[in-house]
Amino acid sequence: MKNRLKVLRAERDWTQAQLATELDVSRQTVNAIEKGKHDPSLPLAFRIAALFELAIEEIFDPEAAAG
Amino acid sequence: MTETRRRTFIDICRGQLTPSDQSNVNRYTVLLFVWMLVFLGATFVITNEVVRGGALGWLVALMPSAFGIIAALAYMRFLREADELVRAIELRALALAVGAGFAIWPAYTLLGRLGVPVDAWSEVPIMAMIGAYVFGVLAGRRHYA
């Protein structure tokens, strides 16, 4: 699933490690989600949306395959 | 170049765990070590006939199982509380290990019935499962690195 996580993170000038700490996940998880290798669970998707103050569908696009 | 590769491989082996996951991993690693020591101790005591049957013999023989259950519970706690990607990697590795067990155990049993001295390789199925688990974890960490 394609997502805008990397862009949103870059806009805030956060590292993957900082974002991982905010979300209480490993840096590897953030990296895997950004690369589209791992689709987050629903609770984590909600935490990401809440952190960036966006709706889930504004971050994740289920129609587009990850490139 | 070589140094970079080595560092990357070490990073893959080490994984990237959250402090909470690392704490849980440390807990079950220590418990596994204790289980191994208890198993070795019990094996020594029984092999050298320090105890011979009776209630004490049963206690010594069952003690490694009790510690094994405690270690398994600690691993289950780690899985339950783990970062979701770490959990996914662990579950796939466990599935691979169980698959390796299913693949090897029938051959092992049937070869024994054909007269092949498989008793000499009694550790093969469990070693294959452990090997498959370790391979699964490392392959998963490398894939998501």
gemmi code that builds the backbone of each chain (N, CA, C; Angstrom):
import gemmi

chains = {
    "A": [
        ("MET", (0.850, -1.195, 0.000), (0.000, 0.000, 0.000), (0.891, 1.252, 0.000)),
        ("LYS", (0.591, 2.150, -0.918), (1.398, 3.365, -1.026), (1.011, 4.341, 0.091)),
        ("ASN", (1.982, 5.138, 0.521), (1.664, 6.108, 1.578), (2.571, 7.335, 1.490)),
        ("ARG", (2.189, 8.374, 2.236), (2.927, 9.650, 2.212), (3.766, 9.830, 3.478)),
        ("LEU", (4.041, 8.756, 4.145), (4.720, 8.865, 5.439), (6.090, 9.545, 5.331)),
        ("LYS", (6.837, 9.154, 4.303), (8.188, 9.724, 4.148), (8.116, 11.235, 3.910)),
        ("VAL", (7.156, 11.653, 3.083), (6.987, 13.077, 2.776), (6.585, 13.836, 4.033)),
        ("LEU", (5.614, 13.291, 4.749), (5.130, 13.955, 5.972), (6.242, 14.060, 7.013)),
        ("ARG", (7.034, 13.016, 7.102), (8.152, 13.017, 8.056), (9.177, 14.063, 7.659)),
        ("ALA", (9.465, 14.107, 6.347), (10.468, 15.065, 5.855), (9.991, 16.498, 6.069)),
        ("GLU", (8.691, 16.738, 5.888), (8.138, 18.092, 6.098), (8.371, 18.569, 7.530)),
        ("ARG", (8.386, 17.639, 8.457), (8.608, 17.995, 9.867), (10.071, 17.870, 10.270)),
        ("ASP", (10.891, 17.482, 9.276), (12.324, 17.359, 9.514), (12.627, 16.338, 10.625)),
        ("TRP", (11.873, 15.244, 10.628), (12.093, 14.189, 11.618), (12.918, 13.073, 10.981)),
        ("THR", (13.702, 12.427, 11.804), (14.388, 11.215, 11.342), (13.433, 10.037, 11.535)),
        ("GLN", (13.789, 8.910, 10.906), (12.969, 7.704, 11.102), (12.967, 7.292, 12.574)),
        ("ALA", (14.118, 7.481, 13.226), (14.221, 7.095, 14.639), (13.301, 7.963, 15.499)),
        ("GLN", (13.247, 9.274, 15.186), (12.372, 10.167, 15.961), (10.907, 9.781, 15.773)),
        ("LEU", (10.546, 9.521, 14.515), (9.156, 9.124, 14.240), (8.840, 7.803, 14.940)),
        ("ALA", (9.800, 6.876, 14.909), (9.587, 5.582, 15.557), (9.340, 5.764, 17.054)),
        ("THR", (10.115, 6.665, 17.679), (9.918, 6.925, 19.107), (8.540, 7.510, 19.372)),
        ("GLU", (8.125, 8.449, 18.518), (6.792, 9.066, 18.679), (5.680, 8.017, 18.585)),
        ("LEU", (5.891, 7.039, 17.697), (4.852, 6.030, 17.454), (5.016, 4.784, 18.328)),
        ("ASP", (6.109, 4.752, 19.099), (6.412, 3.594, 19.948), (6.552, 2.306, 19.126)),
        ("VAL", (7.277, 2.423, 18.009), (7.604, 1.257, 17.190), (9.103, 1.288, 16.902)),
        ("SER", (9.615, 0.257, 16.251), (11.036, 0.244, 15.904), (11.270, 1.090, 14.641)),
        ("ARG", (12.522, 1.551, 14.475), (12.859, 2.308, 13.269), (12.654, 1.449, 12.028)),
        ("GLN", (12.896, 0.158, 12.186), (12.721, -0.783, 11.085), (11.264, -0.786, 10.602)),
        ("THR", (10.335, -0.647, 11.534), (8.915, -0.624, 11.165), (8.600, 0.631, 10.344)),
        ("VAL", (9.109, 1.781, 10.797), (8.890, 3.024, 10.053), (9.465, 2.897, 8.644)),
        ("ASN", (10.687, 2.382, 8.561), (11.353, 2.207, 7.271), (10.544, 1.282, 6.351)),
        ("ALA", (10.049, 0.167, 6.917), (9.292, -0.799, 6.111), (7.971, -0.197, 5.626)),
        ("ILE", (7.338, 0.605, 6.461), (6.072, 1.240, 6.044), (6.348, 2.266, 4.937)),
        ("GLU", (7.396, 3.079, 5.137), (7.720, 4.092, 4.119), (8.002, 3.452, 2.763)),
        ("LYS", (8.664, 2.297, 2.792), (9.016, 1.626, 1.533), (7.863, 0.801, 0.971)),
        ("GLY", (6.760, 0.751, 1.719), (5.603, -0.023, 1.255), (5.780, -1.520, 1.417)),
        ("LYS", (6.786, -1.927, 2.216), (7.021, -3.355, 2.431), (6.118, -3.908, 3.524)),
        ("HIS", (5.607, -3.012, 4.351), (4.769, -3.463, 5.468), (3.568, -2.531, 5.606)),
        ("ASP", (2.394, -3.125, 5.625), (1.183, -2.334, 5.865), (0.928, -2.297, 7.363)),
        ("PRO", (0.785, -1.091, 7.921), (0.620, -1.019, 9.383), (-0.718, -1.597, 9.828)),
        ("SER", (-0.757, -2.012, 11.073), (-2.023, -2.469, 11.655), (-2.950, -1.258, 11.773)),
        ("LEU", (-4.228, -1.530, 11.987), (-5.190, -0.438, 12.120), (-4.859, 0.482, 13.312)),
        ("PRO", (-4.527, -0.079, 14.496), (-4.161, 0.819, 15.601), (-2.959, 1.710, 15.271)),
        ("LEU", (-1.960, 1.131, 14.597), (-0.784, 1.952, 14.255), (-1.140, 2.996, 13.197)),
        ("ALA", (-1.975, 2.636, 12.248), (-2.408, 3.604, 11.230), (-3.136, 4.776, 11.900)),
        ("PHE", (-3.952, 4.474, 12.889), (-4.649, 5.539, 13.627), (-3.657, 6.413, 14.392)),
        ("ARG", (-2.631, 5.791, 14.983), (-1.623, 6.563, 15.727), (-0.869, 7.483, 14.774)),
        ("ILE", (-0.551, 6.979, 13.578), (0.155, 7.798, 12.578), (-0.727, 8.973, 12.164)),
        ("ALA", (-1.996, 8.681, 11.896), (-2.929, 9.734, 11.477), (-3.075, 10.795, 12.560)),
        ("ALA", (-3.174, 10.339, 13.818), (-3.324, 11.288, 14.931), (-2.072, 12.142, 15.081)),
        ("LEU", (-0.917, 11.514, 14.898), (0.349, 12.256, 15.054), (0.465, 13.371, 14.011)),
        ("PHE", (0.072, 13.069, 12.777), (0.182, 14.077, 11.708), (-1.100, 14.903, 11.567)),
        ("GLU", (-2.062, 14.632, 12.421), (-3.348, 15.343, 12.421), (-3.999, 15.315, 11.036)),
        ("LEU", (-4.030, 14.119, 10.467), (-4.641, 13.904, 9.152), (-5.560, 12.681, 9.231)),
        ("ALA", (-6.432, 12.558, 8.229), (-7.244, 11.345, 8.148), (-6.366, 10.220, 7.595)),
        ("ILE", (-6.713, 8.991, 7.941), (-5.901, 7.846, 7.490), (-5.786, 7.826, 5.963)),
        ("GLU", (-6.911, 8.119, 5.280), (-6.887, 8.043, 3.808), (-6.079, 9.179, 3.175)),
        ("GLU", (-5.732, 10.195, 3.973), (-4.856, 11.248, 3.456), (-3.385, 10.811, 3.517)),
        ("ILE", (-3.124, 9.762, 4.247), (-1.747, 9.255, 4.371), (-1.562, 7.969, 3.560)),
        ("PHE", (-2.562, 7.089, 3.655), (-2.456, 5.790, 2.996), (-3.424, 5.700, 1.823)),
        ("ASP", (-2.924, 5.143, 0.721), (-3.754, 4.969, -0.468), (-3.863, 3.475, -0.786)),
        ("PRO", (-4.978, 2.855, -0.417), (-5.099, 1.413, -0.637), (-5.195, 1.023, -2.103)),
        ("GLU", (-5.535, 1.999, -2.968), (-5.693, 1.687, -4.395), (-4.342, 1.540, -5.093)),
        ("ALA", (-3.374, 2.333, -4.629), (-2.075, 2.351, -5.312), (-1.131, 1.329, -4.709)),
        ("ALA", (-0.483, 0.578, -5.583), (0.539, -0.368, -5.108), (1.796, 0.412, -4.801)),
        ("ALA", (2.539, -0.048, -3.801), (3.786, 0.634, -3.430), (4.796, 0.490, -4.539)),
        ("GLY", (5.510, 1.561, -4.839), (6.520, 1.503, -5.874), (7.916, 1.499, -5.336)),
    ],
    "B": [
        ("MET", (34.567, -1.386, 2.108), (33.462, -2.135, 1.498), (33.119, -3.355, 2.345)),
        ("THR", (34.174, -4.143, 2.649), (33.951, -5.339, 3.461), (33.438, -4.962, 4.840)),
        ("GLU", (34.035, -3.864, 5.404), (33.649, -3.444, 6.739), (32.169, -3.026, 6.766)),
        ("THR", (31.756, -2.309, 5.697), (30.364, -1.888, 5.611), (29.444, -3.103, 5.590)),
        ("ARG", (29.812, -4.115, 4.777), (29.006, -5.321, 4.684), (28.911, -6.010, 6.036)),
        ("ARG", (30.083, -6.079, 6.736), (30.106, -6.756, 8.019), (29.197, -6.026, 9.017)),
        ("ARG", (29.287, -4.682, 9.018), (28.471, -3.894, 9.937), (26.997, -4.115, 9.634)),
        ("THR", (26.663, -4.156, 8.347), (25.273, -4.353, 7.956), (24.788, -5.718, 8.422)),
        ("PHE", (25.631, -6.737, 8.240), (25.235, -8.078, 8.653), (25.043, -8.137, 10.163)),
        ("ILE", (25.950, -7.490, 10.896), (25.818, -7.461, 12.363), (24.537, -6.728, 12.748)),
        ("ASP", (24.247, -5.636, 12.044), (23.009, -4.897, 12.318), (21.795, -5.784, 12.112)),
        ("ILE", (21.838, -6.586, 11.031), (20.711, -7.482, 10.739), (20.564, -8.501, 11.864)),
        ("CYS", (21.704, -9.060, 12.309), (21.650, -10.057, 13.382), (21.115, -9.444, 14.673)),
        ("ARG", (21.542, -8.212, 14.930), (21.146, -7.556, 16.175), (19.683, -7.136, 16.130)),
        ("GLY", (19.218, -6.790, 14.934), (17.849, -6.309, 14.801), (17.730, -4.878, 15.310)),
        ("GLN", (16.525, -4.333, 15.185), (16.308, -2.960, 15.650), (15.104, -2.983, 16.578)),
        ("LEU", (15.360, -3.319, 17.806), (14.259, -3.494, 18.748), (14.017, -2.229, 19.558)),
        ("THR", (12.765, -2.033, 19.965), (12.449, -0.947, 20.887), (13.002, -1.351, 22.261)),
        ("PRO", (13.214, -0.379, 23.168), (13.738, -0.731, 24.503), (12.875, -1.771, 25.214)),
        ("SER", (11.552, -1.662, 25.051), (10.645, -2.627, 25.691), (10.837, -4.033, 25.116)),
        ("ASP", (10.969, -4.121, 23.782), (11.189, -5.428, 23.150), (12.533, -6.003, 23.572)),
        ("GLN", (13.546, -5.123, 23.633), (14.878, -5.583, 24.021), (14.848, -6.162, 25.427)),
        ("SER", (14.092, -5.494, 26.306), (13.971, -5.975, 27.679), (13.313, -7.366, 27.708)),
        ("ASN", (12.264, -7.541, 26.903), (11.594, -8.851, 26.842), (12.498, -9.923, 26.241)),
        ("VAL", (13.274, -9.531, 25.210), (14.212, -10.488, 24.605), (15.266, -10.907, 25.629)),
        ("ASN", (15.777, -9.916, 26.381), (16.781, -10.234, 27.407), (16.202, -11.205, 28.432)),
        ("ARG", (14.933, -10.985, 28.809), (14.306, -11.843, 29.816), (14.247, -13.300, 29.331)),
        ("TYR", (13.711, -13.497, 28.098), (13.572, -14.898, 27.681), (14.918, -15.518, 27.308)),
        ("THR", (15.894, -14.687, 26.911), (17.230, -15.236, 26.639), (17.858, -15.770, 27.925)),
        ("VAL", (17.725, -15.003, 29.004), (18.251, -15.451, 30.302), (17.532, -16.731, 30.740)),
        ("LEU", (16.206, -16.756, 30.569), (15.437, -17.948, 30.960), (15.813, -19.170, 30.123)),
        ("LEU", (16.092, -18.947, 28.819), (16.532, -20.061, 27.969), (17.879, -20.597, 28.441)),
        ("PHE", (18.757, -19.662, 28.844), (20.077, -20.051, 29.345), (19.926, -20.870, 30.630)),
        ("VAL", (19.044, -20.397, 31.514), (18.790, -21.134, 32.767), (18.221, -22.516, 32.456)),
        ("TRP", (17.260, -22.569, 31.499), (16.670, -23.857, 31.097), (17.759, -24.819, 30.614)),
        ("MET", (18.693, -24.280, 29.804), (19.762, -25.120, 29.269), (20.646, -25.662, 30.403)),
        ("LEU", (20.971, -24.782, 31.360), (21.804, -25.215, 32.496), (21.085, -26.277, 33.329)),
        ("VAL", (19.776, -26.062, 33.556), (18.998, -27.033, 34.338), (18.944, -28.372, 33.600)),
        ("PHE", (18.749, -28.298, 32.263), (18.703, -29.525, 31.455), (20.032, -30.275, 31.528)),
        ("LEU", (21.146, -29.529, 31.379), (22.468, -30.158, 31.454), (22.696, -30.748, 32.845)),
        ("GLY", (22.301, -30.000, 33.870), (22.458, -30.466, 35.254), (21.648, -31.732, 35.493)),
        ("ALA", (20.388, -31.729, 35.036), (19.519, -32.890, 35.232), (20.069, -34.100, 34.472)),
        ("THR", (20.557, -33.847, 33.250), (21.140, -34.936, 32.449), (22.343, -35.549, 33.177)),
        ("PHE", (23.176, -34.677, 33.735), (24.366, -35.151, 34.467), (23.957, -35.984, 35.682)),
        ("VAL", (22.993, -35.448, 36.432), (22.567, -36.122, 37.663), (21.960, -37.490, 37.361)),
        ("ILE", (21.138, -37.564, 36.310), (20.479, -38.837, 35.979), (21.458, -39.814, 35.330)),
        ("THR", (22.297, -39.310, 34.415), (23.268, -40.176, 33.719), (24.257, -40.799, 34.701)),
        ("ASN", (24.674, -40.014, 35.674), (25.652, -40.515, 36.639), (24.992, -41.178, 37.853)),
        ("GLU", (23.693, -41.398, 37.745), (22.930, -42.112, 38.780), (23.090, -41.495, 40.166)),
        ("VAL", (23.178, -40.189, 40.194), (23.189, -39.488, 41.486), (21.825, -39.677, 42.144)),
        ("VAL", (20.774, -39.650, 41.304), (19.441, -40.022, 41.804), (18.973, -41.217, 40.965)),
        ("ARG", (18.239, -42.142, 41.595), (17.762, -43.340, 40.886), (16.259, -43.487, 41.109)),
        ("GLY", (15.473, -42.948, 40.193), (14.020, -43.085, 40.291), (13.459, -42.436, 41.541)),
        ("GLY", (12.283, -42.867, 41.910), (11.642, -42.293, 43.092), (11.161, -40.878, 42.842)),
        ("ALA", (10.646, -40.284, 43.889), (10.084, -38.927, 43.762), (11.165, -37.921, 43.358)),
        ("LEU", (12.351, -38.078, 43.930), (13.445, -37.149, 43.604), (13.852, -37.279, 42.134)),
        ("GLY", (13.872, -38.531, 41.652), (14.204, -38.774, 40.245), (13.201, -38.095, 39.319)),
        ("TRP", (11.918, -38.255, 39.665), (10.872, -37.600, 38.868), (11.034, -36.079, 38.903)),
        ("LEU", (11.335, -35.575, 40.081), (11.491, -34.114, 40.231), (12.632, -33.611, 39.339)),
        ("VAL", (13.753, -34.322, 39.378), (14.917, -33.916, 38.561), (14.577, -34.021, 37.071)),
        ("ALA", (13.900, -35.113, 36.693), (13.576, -35.329, 35.279), (12.594, -34.284, 34.734)),
        ("LEU", (11.694, -33.835, 35.597), (10.666, -32.891, 35.130), (11.072, -31.427, 35.289)),
        ("MET", (12.149, -31.194, 36.037), (12.552, -29.804, 36.285), (12.871, -29.029, 34.995)),
        ("PRO", (13.610, -29.647, 34.026), (13.861, -28.902, 32.775), (12.565, -28.520, 32.058)),
        ("SER", (11.555, -29.391, 32.114), (10.274, -29.081, 31.459), (9.636, -27.852, 32.110)),
        ("ALA", (9.713, -27.787, 33.441), (9.128, -26.641, 34.148), (9.815, -25.345, 33.712)),
        ("PHE", (11.149, -25.381, 33.638), (11.874, -24.179, 33.208), (11.599, -23.877, 31.728)),
        ("GLY", (11.402, -24.950, 30.941), (11.066, -24.752, 29.523), (9.738, -24.025, 29.372)),
        ("ILE", (8.769, -24.401, 30.211), (7.453, -23.737, 30.165), (7.589, -22.274, 30.563)),
        ("ILE", (8.404, -22.001, 31.581), (8.606, -20.614, 32.021), (9.241, -19.789, 30.888)),
        ("ALA", (10.239, -20.385, 30.204), (10.896, -19.688, 29.086), (9.901, -19.464, 27.945)),
        ("ALA", (9.057, -20.470, 27.674), (8.061, -20.336, 26.596), (7.064, -19.225, 26.920)),
        ("LEU", (6.677, -19.126, 28.197), (5.747, -18.052, 28.596), (6.395, -16.682, 28.406)),
        ("ALA", (7.691, -16.596, 28.702), (8.406, -15.322, 28.513), (8.464, -14.969, 27.028)),
        ("TYR", (8.657, -15.989, 26.175), (8.686, -15.739, 24.724), (7.306, -15.303, 24.232)),
        ("MET", (6.263, -15.937, 24.779), (4.901, -15.544, 24.387), (4.619, -14.111, 24.800)),
        ("ARG", (5.126, -13.711, 25.960), (4.948, -12.315, 26.393), (5.649, -11.369, 25.421)),
        ("PHE", (6.877, -11.767, 25.024), (7.615, -10.958, 24.038), (6.801, -10.809, 22.758)),
        ("LEU", (6.249, -11.939, 22.271), (5.454, -11.882, 21.030), (4.223, -10.984, 21.186)),
        ("ARG", (3.557, -11.108, 22.331), (2.325, -10.350, 22.570), (2.599, -8.850, 22.610)),
        ("GLU", (3.734, -8.470, 23.218), (4.017, -7.046, 23.411), (4.923, -6.470, 22.320)),
        ("ALA", (5.384, -7.316, 21.397), (6.399, -6.883, 20.432), (5.867, -5.864, 19.423)),
        ("ASP", (6.784, -5.070, 18.943), (6.540, -4.199, 17.801), (5.926, -5.053, 16.687)),
        ("GLU", (4.936, -4.508, 15.960), (4.167, -5.364, 15.044), (5.013, -5.980, 13.925)),
        ("LEU", (6.036, -5.284, 13.450), (6.873, -5.861, 12.397), (7.755, -6.976, 12.968)),
        ("VAL", (8.283, -6.742, 14.167), (9.085, -7.770, 14.844), (8.228, -9.013, 15.055)),
        ("ARG", (6.975, -8.814, 15.473), (6.064, -9.943, 15.692), (5.822, -10.700, 14.384)),
        ("ALA", (5.619, -9.948, 13.298), (5.376, -10.596, 11.998), (6.584, -11.430, 11.582)),
        ("ILE", (7.775, -10.879, 11.774), (9.003, -11.614, 11.416), (9.124, -12.880, 12.265)),
        ("GLU", (8.873, -12.742, 13.569), (8.981, -13.890, 14.476), (7.971, -14.976, 14.106)),
        ("LEU", (6.732, -14.574, 13.807), (5.696, -15.566, 13.494), (6.013, -16.301, 12.192)),
        ("ARG", (6.539, -15.565, 11.205), (6.909, -16.236, 9.949), (8.050, -17.214, 10.187)),
        ("ALA", (9.013, -16.795, 11.036), (10.151, -17.681, 11.336), (9.668, -18.933, 12.067)),
        ("LEU", (8.704, -18.749, 12.984), (8.156, -19.905, 13.701), (7.418, -20.837, 12.733)),
        ("ALA", (6.688, -20.243, 11.784), (5.972, -21.050, 10.780), (6.977, -21.852, 9.954)),
        ("LEU", (8.089, -21.213, 9.603), (9.135, -21.901, 8.837), (9.714, -23.056, 9.652)),
        ("ALA", (9.916, -22.807, 10.954), (10.477, -23.842, 11.824), (9.516, -25.024, 11.940)),
        ("VAL", (8.235, -24.736, 12.119), (7.244, -25.817, 12.210), (7.188, -26.584, 10.881)),
        ("GLY", (7.252, -25.842, 9.777), (7.262, -26.467, 8.446), (8.462, -27.379, 8.284)),
        ("ALA", (9.614, -26.926, 8.757), (10.832, -27.755, 8.671), (10.639, -29.024, 9.490)),
        ("GLY", (10.003, -28.874, 10.653), (9.723, -30.045, 11.491), (8.817, -31.035, 10.779)),
        ("PHE", (7.747, -30.515, 10.162), (6.812, -31.382, 9.432), (7.504, -32.047, 8.240)),
        ("ALA", (8.439, -31.340, 7.617), (9.116, -31.881, 6.435), (10.115, -32.972, 6.825)),
        ("ILE", (10.794, -32.781, 7.946), (11.887, -33.691, 8.301), (11.422, -34.871, 9.152)),
        ("TRP", (10.457, -34.621, 10.046), (10.070, -35.673, 10.987), (9.575, -36.950, 10.300)),
        ("PRO", (8.707, -36.896, 9.285), (8.245, -38.149, 8.644), (9.403, -38.921, 8.027)),
        ("ALA", (10.298, -38.217, 7.337), (11.439, -38.885, 6.712), (12.291, -39.558, 7.785)),
        ("TYR", (12.486, -38.838, 8.882), (13.284, -39.346, 9.998), (12.670, -40.636, 10.548)),
        ("THR", (11.351, -40.594, 10.764), (10.650, -41.759, 11.313), (10.677, -42.944, 10.334)),
        ("LEU", (10.388, -42.660, 9.056), (10.318, -43.749, 8.072), (11.694, -44.359, 7.809)),
        ("LEU", (12.721, -43.510, 7.791), (14.076, -44.040, 7.601), (14.433, -44.982, 8.750)),
        ("GLY", (13.989, -44.637, 9.952), (14.231, -45.495, 11.114), (13.599, -46.860, 10.917)),
        ("ARG", (12.371, -46.879, 10.350), (11.684, -48.159, 10.114), (12.354, -48.963, 9.000)),
        ("LEU", (13.081, -48.264, 8.116), (13.811, -48.966, 7.045), (15.126, -49.547, 7.561)),
        ("GLY", (15.428, -49.247, 8.817), (16.646, -49.803, 9.398), (17.819, -48.842, 9.413)),
        ("VAL", (17.601, -47.622, 8.913), (18.675, -46.630, 8.970), (18.859, -46.217, 10.438)),
        ("PRO", (20.087, -46.166, 10.926), (20.299, -45.875, 12.357), (20.052, -44.398, 12.698)),
        ("VAL", (18.787, -43.993, 12.641), (18.483, -42.576, 12.867), (18.633, -42.169, 14.330)),
        ("ASP", (18.679, -43.162, 15.233), (18.848, -42.814, 16.650), (20.127, -41.995, 16.871)),
        ("ALA", (21.116, -42.275, 16.013), (22.379, -41.540, 16.122), (22.197, -40.078, 15.729)),
        ("TRP", (21.091, -39.792, 15.015), (20.840, -38.397, 14.584), (19.599, -37.840, 15.281)),
        ("SER", (19.382, -38.251, 16.515), (18.129, -37.884, 17.181), (17.941, -36.375, 17.311)),
        ("GLU", (19.026, -35.628, 17.235), (18.897, -34.171, 17.378), (18.569, -33.490, 16.051)),
        ("VAL", (18.615, -34.258, 14.938), (18.458, -33.626, 13.621), (17.140, -32.844, 13.475)),
        ("PRO", (15.976, -33.434, 13.808), (14.734, -32.669, 13.609), (14.699, -31.367, 14.405)),
        ("ILE", (15.110, -31.424, 15.674), (15.056, -30.209, 16.501), (16.079, -29.183, 16.023)),
        ("MET", (17.264, -29.675, 15.594), (18.281, -28.756, 15.078), (17.796, -28.102, 13.782)),
        ("ALA", (17.093, -28.887, 12.947), (16.553, -28.334, 11.698), (15.523, -27.253, 11.999)),
        ("MET", (14.706, -27.495, 13.022), (13.696, -26.497, 13.394), (14.354, -25.221, 13.922)),
        ("ILE", (15.380, -25.399, 14.760), (16.081, -24.221, 15.294), (16.768, -23.470, 14.153)),
        ("GLY", (17.406, -24.233, 13.239), (18.075, -23.608, 12.087), (17.090, -22.845, 11.215)),
        ("ALA", (15.931, -23.454, 10.982), (14.909, -22.799, 10.147), (14.400, -21.527, 10.826)),
        ("TYR", (14.245, -21.581, 12.148), (13.788, -20.394, 12.896), (14.807, -19.252, 12.778)),
        ("VAL", (16.072, -19.578, 13.010), (17.127, -18.548, 12.939), (17.207, -17.973, 11.523)),
        ("PHE", (17.162, -18.874, 10.525), (17.183, -18.419, 9.128), (15.990, -17.498, 8.851)),
        ("GLY", (14.814, -17.891, 9.336), (13.605, -17.091, 9.112), (13.700, -15.708, 9.721)),
        ("VAL", (14.245, -15.636, 10.931), (14.378, -14.325, 11.596), (15.359, -13.446, 10.824)),
        ("LEU", (16.521, -14.021, 10.463), (17.536, -13.220, 9.758), (17.032, -12.788, 8.378)),
        ("ALA", (16.342, -13.719, 7.674), (15.814, -13.379, 6.339), (14.762, -12.274, 6.458)),
        ("GLY", (13.924, -12.356, 7.490), (12.895, -11.333, 7.702), (13.505, -9.978, 8.011)),
        ("ARG", (14.504, -9.975, 8.903), (15.155, -8.705, 9.260), (15.852, -8.098, 8.046)),
        ("ARG", (16.454, -8.964, 7.222), (17.146, -8.463, 6.027), (16.128, -7.889, 5.043)),
        ("HIS", (14.998, -8.578, 4.889), (13.978, -8.125, 3.942), (13.453, -6.743, 4.320)),
        ("TYR", (13.247, -6.516, 5.615), (12.654, -5.252, 6.058), (13.696, -4.201, 6.446)),
        ("ALA", (14.995, -4.548, 6.321), (16.055, -3.607, 6.742), (16.050, -2.362, 5.849)),
    ],
}
model = gemmi.Model(1)
for chain_id, residues in chains.items():
    chain = gemmi.Chain(chain_id)
    for i, (resn, *xyz) in enumerate(residues, 1):
        res = gemmi.Residue()
        res.name, res.seqid = resn, gemmi.SeqId(i, " ")
        for name, pos in zip(("N", "CA", "C"), xyz):
            atom = gemmi.Atom()
            atom.name, atom.element = name, gemmi.Element(name[0])
            atom.pos, atom.b_iso = gemmi.Position(*pos), 0.0
            res.add_atom(atom)
        chain.add_residue(res)
    model.add_chain(chain)
structure = gemmi.Structure()
structure.add_model(model)
structure.setup_entities()
